[in-house]
Amino acid sequence: MRVGFGYDVHPLVKGRKLVLGGEVIPYTKGLDGHSDADVLIHSLIDALFGAMGEGDIGQHFPPQEEQYKDISSLVLLNKTAQIIKRKGFIINNIDVSIVAEEPKISPYFPSMRKHISDILNLPEERINLKATTTEKLGFIGRKEGIASFCLVSLKRIKAGD
């Protein structure tokens, strides 16, 4: 059994779509970043790489590389899934906490869970999504950004490369 932890945060800005868990959520601002800045998927990818002992998202998908400009984070998750398989792991479970003052995110959990399930070939009941606020404290409470924390567990099923 291997465990990995991931964290990501991005600022909210006008003129960008808000993408979380691969889902475009109607809101007046979006997350700023080189890719689509999907903090949920980024924290998940970091947790997966951590559990495999393979560094982090920036090492595998460097933000300075033009090929990742505005890329869907679901594409990056798919590439990560291929690495997981090649390394001989399977995912036991995923637990994500999104921290945002606004907008209300939980109505989008079923479609987010489906995106993740389809890409990782993981039953939806092994993917847990939660949302909370900071009770108006800090940069998240001031609606300046959104953060995500993720914990995953993996099991090695065969020796990888």
Secondary structure, 3 states (H helix, E strand, C coil): CEEEEEEEEEEEECCCCEEECCEEECCCCEECCCCCCCHHHHHHHHHHHHHHCCCCHHHHCCCCCHHHCCCCHHHHHHHHHHHHHHCCEEEEEEEEEEECCCCCCHHHHHHHHHHHHHHHCCCHHHEEEEEECCCCCHHHHCCCEEEEEEEEEEEECCCCC
